[in-house]
Amino acid sequence: MRFLLVFFTIYTFIFGTEFWVKDYETAQHLARQSGKPIMVEAMRDGCYYCAVMDKKVFEDETAQAAITERVIPLRINISQEAMPAEIKARVTPSFFFLDADGNLLKKLIGGWTREDFLEIIAGIGEN
């Protein structure tokens, strides 16, 4: 029991309890461990559809569970942070689905309804 408490404390300190993974390197590490693709959301300050998706999709616990079951979620605010070199985002929100090595699997541009987004996520990584 003590081991689990220590493990959980360390895990929470390193990865946090947030839905979004903290950085690209962590996302790559988790993708390698889990075999899941990385979902990079490119967003920016003041993006209307980014805010709509936050409220309608990403703040919903059921949607969060469905998303994290399929992918490693990473958000990058391009107003404040640089995107990984292999990703070029011009429109926000944009979603890039990458394997652990940074190879692009799929790209989505624009805001989506909860239902449509979860349907798209359900097919990510399937051959």
Secondary structure, DSSP 8 states (H G I E B T S, - for coil): -HHHHHHHHHHHHHH-SSSSBS-HHHHHHHHHHH---EEEEEE-TT-HHHHHHIIIIIT-HHHHHHHHHH-EEEEEETTTS---TT----SSSEEEEE-TT--EEEEEES---HHHHHHHHHTTT--
